[in-house]
Every structure is written in structure tokens, then in C-alpha cells.
Amino acid sequence: MKVLLAEVDASERTHIQSCIENAGHEVINADNGLDVIDSYLIYSPDLILLDMALPVKDGIDTVFEIRGLSESEEQWVPIILLSENASSKEISKGLDAGGDDYLQLPIDERVFAAKLRAIQRIKKIRKQLYLANRELKLMAVKDGLTGISNRRHFDDVLLKEIKRAVRTQIPVSLIMTDIDYFKPYNDNYGHQMGDDCLKSIAKIMLAQIKRPADLGARYGGEEFAFILPETEMKEALVIAEMIRDSVESLKIPHEYSEVENVVTISCGVATVYPSKKDNVDLLLHSLIGDADKALYRAKDQGRNQVAAAKN
């Protein structure tokens, strides 16, 4: 572990540092509260040992500020307060500010070594819990087959972007896509091949959207959708054509298609240009409905093409 140590008494600091290093850990020394905060931000320590009587900024204020800088569970770091003669009121105040434990000086080497081992165990368990929770969060927003965003995440993001667009009066575009003649593909090549086809298509389509704010999602079955914030119709049509072309370029054989002898997609594109007077729900349904109508027009006109929503 990396241990950030801030102890006023020089002899006690040397003793504590020796104990930490004997236990196989690295020590980072700080002289005052401001140094502690700077070192916390620079080195991301695994443990902080903090004298409550630090100069410049005392231990309690330093603890409070560090907790304010910890924006996520992953950034949590245990803090042990150190003092030779702190009152119970001061100790309570330090723990309420965000401290996790208290050690009276001079430290007992055996007790301190045991605390270091306990903190290592806690850190390990917290890391495992963090990774498990992160995996659960990803599962909640990702499609199980293709690995891209699922319908639930799509709905949440589209609603958020429509609300933002109404506030800022910026356009939002939506691309709806559908794999041409996918049922005959599944029926004749089998569901495993169908799943592989969906995964390949999802991957290459997602590669065509470059901005962090853009979102590609599996809308349902063989349908995919792409949210393009701050994008006008002209730009969205270019992106839709790139998506369509990328799928055709995969050249996945499809002998049962009535369009080409490879897998293709059809795309419908719609854009809303909101004003602050617009109703968010109506605008949302209008955008989805218009993109869906454009998609079906692309199918009616022969598939493997992009169609724009009519004004």
C-alpha cells in the first residue's frame, strides 16, 4: 500500500514510518494539511495517517476537504486520525468529518501492524464490491448479446437529450435501422449464425459514430438506433449512409435476401428542432415516430438505403 503520513512530532513520524516500511508498505510524508491534500491528489494513497494538530490546516479540516474531493466509491481512502491527547469531543468531531479510525500516540507497534492488515483486507473487499457493482451497472445498460447499449438505456438517454435540446434549442437527430430480410437469414442459417451476424453488425455500426455524446443501441430484435445530439438532418444523413455502407462492406453472405447476396440494412433519419415552448414527451414521440416512418419508407423503396423523414 501507499501510505500518506502527516505527523507533527519528528521522532513519532520516524517511528511510524519505520513500522509502515517494516510491514512492506511505501510511505509518502506530508508536513501540513495543505501538503496532505496536494499529496492525496497527486499520489492517490491507499491509506492516510493524519495528525489532528497539523499546522496551516488542522487534521479535522483536512479530513473534511479530502472527503469533499472523493467523487466516487473508487476514490475512497481510509483515514486514521493520530493524536497524543485529543479529547473525546475532538475525536468525535474528526470521525464525523470523515475519519475512519483513531490511534493514540505513541502508537503500539503490534496494534498498528494489525490495523494495517485489517485495512488491506477492507480495501480488497471494497475493490471486489466496487467491481461487482460496476459490472451490475454495465449489465443494466448493455445489451446481453451485442454488448452495445440496450433499449432501456436508449430510452433514458433520448429523454435526457430531448430535455436538453428544449432548454438549449439545439437539434437532435435519430437514426433507426433494420437488418434487411433478417428472418430468412435466421431461418436458413440458424440462430447461432444470426447472433454472430447481429454482433458483427452492431460492432461496425457503432464504430461509425465518433463523438462521446452520440449513442448507439439495440432497439429490439434486428433493429438498432442511434441518438445524435446537436446534429442537423444533413449531418445525420451522412452518418446514416456511413452506417449503411459499413454493414454492406462486411459482405456477410445472405443468399435468401431479396436485395443483395450479402446482409444489408435500411435506415430512417429524423431530426427535431425544438423551441422552449415544446412539450418534451410530444417531441420525443414525434422524433421516434418520424424516424420509424422514414425507416419503413426506405424499406418500401427497395431497402439497403437511407430515407429522411418528411417535414
C-alpha positions in Angstrom: 0.0 0.0 0.0 0.9 3.7 -0.4 0.5 5.3 3.0 0.3 9.1 3.3 1.7 10.1 6.7 1.4 13.5 8.2 2.8 13.6 11.8 4.0 16.8 13.6 6.4 15.1 16.0 9.6 14.2 14.2 10.5 11.2 16.4 7.0 9.8 16.3 6.9 10.3 12.5 10.2 8.3 12.2 8.8 5.5 14.4 5.5 5.3 12.4 7.4 5.3 9.1 9.6 2.5 10.3 6.6 0.4 11.3 4.9 1.0 7.9 8.0 0.1 5.9 8.7 -3.0 8.0 5.2 -4.1 7.1 6.2 -3.8 3.4 4.4 -0.6 2.5 5.5 2.7 0.9 5.4 6.0 2.9 4.7 9.4 1.5 5.4 12.2 4.0 3.5 15.5 4.3 4.3 18.4 6.6 0.9 20.2 6.9 -2.8 20.0 5.9 -2.3 21.6 2.5 0.6 19.2 1.8 -1.7 16.3 2.6 -4.4 17.5 0.2 -1.8 18.0 -2.6 -0.3 14.6 -2.0 -3.7 12.9 -1.9 -4.5 14.4 -5.3 -1.0 13.5 -6.8 -0.3 10.1 -5.3 -3.8 8.5 -4.7 -2.7 6.8 -1.4 -4.3 3.7 -0.1 -4.3 5.0 3.5 -3.9 8.4 5.2 -2.5 8.8 8.7 -3.3 12.3 9.9 -2.1 14.2 13.0 -5.1 16.1 14.3 -2.8 19.0 15.3 -1.4 19.7 11.8 -0.2 23.3 11.0 -1.6 25.5 8.3 -4.8 23.4 8.0 -5.6 21.2 11.0 -6.4 17.5 10.8 -10.2 17.8 11.0 -10.5 20.4 8.3 -8.1 18.4 6.1 -10.2 15.3 6.5 -13.4 17.2 5.6 -11.8 18.6 2.5 -10.5 15.2 1.3 -13.9 13.7 1.7 -15.3 16.5 -0.5 -12.8 15.7 -3.2 -13.8 12.0 -3.2 -16.3 11.9 -6.0 -16.8 8.1 -6.3 -16.6 4.9 -4.3 -13.5 4.0 -6.2 -11.7 7.1 -4.8 -12.5 6.3 -1.1 -9.4 6.1 1.1 -9.3 5.1 4.8 -8.2 7.9 7.1 -6.8 7.2 10.6 -6.5 10.2 12.9 -3.5 10.5 15.2 -3.2 12.4 18.5 -1.5 12.2 21.8 -4.0 13.9 24.0 -7.2 14.7 21.9 -10.4 15.0 23.9 -13.3 12.7 23.2 -15.1 15.7 21.7 -12.3 16.4 19.2 -12.0 12.7 18.3 -15.8 12.5 17.7 -15.6 15.7 15.6 -12.8 14.2 13.5 -14.6 11.0 12.9 -17.8 12.9 12.0 -15.8 14.9 9.4 -14.9 11.7 7.6 -12.2 10.0 9.6 -12.5 6.2 9.8 -10.4 5.4 12.9 -8.3 6.9 15.7 -4.9 5.9 17.1 -3.4 7.4 20.3 0.2 8.4 20.2 2.7 6.9 20.9 1.4 4.0 18.8 1.6 0.4 19.9 3.5 -1.3 17.1 1.6 -4.6 17.3 -1.8 -2.9 17.3 -0.7 -0.7 14.4 0.6 -3.6 12.4 -2.8 -5.4 13.0 -4.7 -2.3 11.8 -2.6 -2.2 8.6 -3.5 -5.8 7.9 -7.2 -5.1 8.6 -7.2 -2.1 6.2 -5.6 -4.3 3.5 -8.5 -6.7 3.9 -11.1 -3.9 3.8 -9.5 -2.4 0.7 -9.5 -5.8 -1.0 -13.2 -6.4 -0.2 -14.2 -2.9 -1.2 -12.4 -3.3 -4.5 -14.3 -6.6 -5.2 -17.6 -4.9 -4.3 -16.8 -1.9 -6.5 -16.0 -4.2 -9.5 -19.1 -6.3 -8.9 -21.3 -3.2 -8.7 -19.7 -1.7 -11.8 -20.5 -5.0 -13.6 -24.1 -4.9 -12.5 -24.4 -1.3 -13.7 -23.0 -2.2 -17.1 -25.4 -5.2 -17.3 -28.3 -2.8 -16.6 -27.4 -0.6 -19.6 -25.8 -3.1 -22.1 -27.5 -5.5 -24.5 -26.5 -9.0 -23.4 -25.8 -10.3 -27.0 -24.2 -7.4 -28.8 -22.6 -5.6 -25.9 -23.8 -2.1 -27.0 -26.4 -0.1 -25.1 -29.8 -1.7 -24.6 -33.3 -0.3 -25.1 -33.7 0.9 -21.5 -30.5 2.9 -21.7 -31.6 4.3 -25.1 -34.9 5.5 -23.7 -33.2 7.2 -20.8 -30.6 8.9 -22.9 -33.0 10.0 -25.6 -35.3 11.6 -22.9 -32.3 13.4 -21.4 -31.2 14.7 -24.8 -34.7 15.9 -25.7 -34.9 17.8 -22.4 -31.5 19.3 -23.0 -32.5 20.2 -26.6 -35.6 22.0 -25.4 -33.6 24.0 -22.9 -30.9 25.0 -25.4 -32.9 24.9 -28.6 -30.5 22.7 -30.4 -31.4 20.0 -32.9 -31.4 16.2 -32.1 -31.3 13.6 -34.8 -32.3 9.9 -34.6 -31.3 7.1 -36.9 -33.4 3.9 -36.9 -32.0 0.9 -38.7 -33.3 -2.5 -39.5 -31.5 -5.5 -41.0 -33.0 -6.4 -44.4 -34.6 -9.8 -44.5 -33.2 -11.0 -41.2 -35.9 -13.6 -40.6 -35.0 -15.6 -43.7 -31.3 -15.3 -42.6 -32.1 -16.7 -39.1 -34.4 -19.4 -40.5 -31.9 -20.7 -43.1 -28.5 -20.1 -41.4 -29.6 -20.9 -37.8 -29.8 -18.8 -34.7 -26.1 -19.0 -33.8 -25.2 -17.5 -37.2 -27.9 -15.0 -36.6 -26.4 -14.0 -33.3 -23.0 -13.7 -34.8 -24.4 -11.5 -37.6 -26.0 -9.2 -35.0 -22.8 -8.9 -33.1 -20.7 -8.1 -36.2 -23.2 -5.5 -37.4 -23.5 -3.8 -34.0 -19.7 -3.5 -33.7 -19.2 -2.0 -37.1 -22.2 0.4 -36.9 -21.0 1.6 -33.5 -17.6 2.4 -35.0 -19.2 4.9 -37.3 -20.3 7.3 -34.6 -17.3 9.2 -33.2 -18.5 11.7 -30.7 -18.7 10.8 -27.0 -22.3 12.2 -26.7 -23.6 10.0 -29.6 -25.2 6.7 -28.6 -25.8 3.5 -30.5 -28.2 1.0 -29.1 -30.0 -2.3 -29.9 -33.6 -1.1 -30.1 -35.1 -4.6 -30.4 -34.6 -7.8 -32.4 -32.7 -6.8 -35.5 -33.4 -3.1 -35.0 -30.7 -0.6 -33.9 -31.0 3.1 -33.2 -28.5 6.0 -33.0 -29.0 9.2 -31.0 -27.1 12.2 -32.4 -27.3 15.3 -30.1 -26.6 18.7 -31.7 -26.9 17.2 -35.2 -28.9 18.5 -38.0 -30.6 16.4 -40.7 -27.9 16.9 -43.3 -25.1 15.6 -40.9 -27.3 12.8 -39.7 -27.9 11.6 -43.3 -24.2 11.4 -43.9 -23.7 9.3 -40.7 -26.6 7.1 -41.6 -25.1 6.4 -45.0 -21.7 5.6 -43.4 -23.5 3.1 -41.1 -25.4 1.5 -44.1 -22.2 1.3 -46.2 -20.2 -0.2 -43.3 -22.7 -3.1 -42.9 -22.7 -3.9 -46.6 -18.9 -3.8 -46.6 -18.8 -6.7 -44.1 -20.0 -8.8 -47.0 -21.8 -11.3 -44.7 -23.3 -13.8 -47.2 -27.1 -13.8 -47.4 -28.4 -16.0 -50.2 -32.0 -15.5 -49.1 -32.1 -11.7 -49.3 -34.2 -10.1 -52.0 -31.8 -7.1 -52.1 -28.2 -8.3 -52.4 -26.4 -11.6 -51.8 -25.0 -10.0 -48.6 -26.5 -8.7 -45.4 -27.7 -5.1 -45.7 -29.7 -2.6 -43.6 -32.3 0.1 -44.2 -32.1 3.4 -42.3 -34.6 6.1 -41.4 -33.5 9.5 -40.2 -35.4 12.2 -38.3 -34.5 15.5 -36.7 -36.2 17.8 -34.3 -35.5 21.5 -34.0 -37.1 22.3 -30.6 -38.2 25.5 -29.0 -38.6 26.2 -25.3 -42.4 26.0 -25.8 -42.3 22.4 -27.0 -43.6 19.6 -24.8 -40.8 17.1 -24.1 -43.0 14.0 -24.3 -44.6 15.0 -27.6 -41.3 15.9 -29.1 -39.9 12.6 -28.0 -42.7 10.6 -29.6 -42.6 12.7 -32.7 -38.9 12.1 -33.2 -39.2 8.3 -32.8 -42.3 8.2 -34.9 -40.8 10.2 -37.8 -37.6 8.1 -37.8 -39.7 4.9 -37.8 -41.8 6.2 -40.7 -38.6 7.1 -42.6 -37.3 3.6 -42.0 -40.4 2.0 -43.4 -40.2 4.2 -46.4 -36.6 3.1 -47.0 -37.9 -0.5 -46.9 -40.8 0.3 -49.3 -38.4 1.9 -51.8 -36.3 -1.2 -52.1 -34.2 -1.5 -48.8 -30.5 -1.1 -48.4 -30.9 2.6 -48.4 -31.3 5.7 -46.2 -34.5 7.7 -46.1 -35.2 11.1 -44.4 -38.3 11.9 -42.5 -40.7 14.3 -44.3 -41.3 17.7 -42.8 
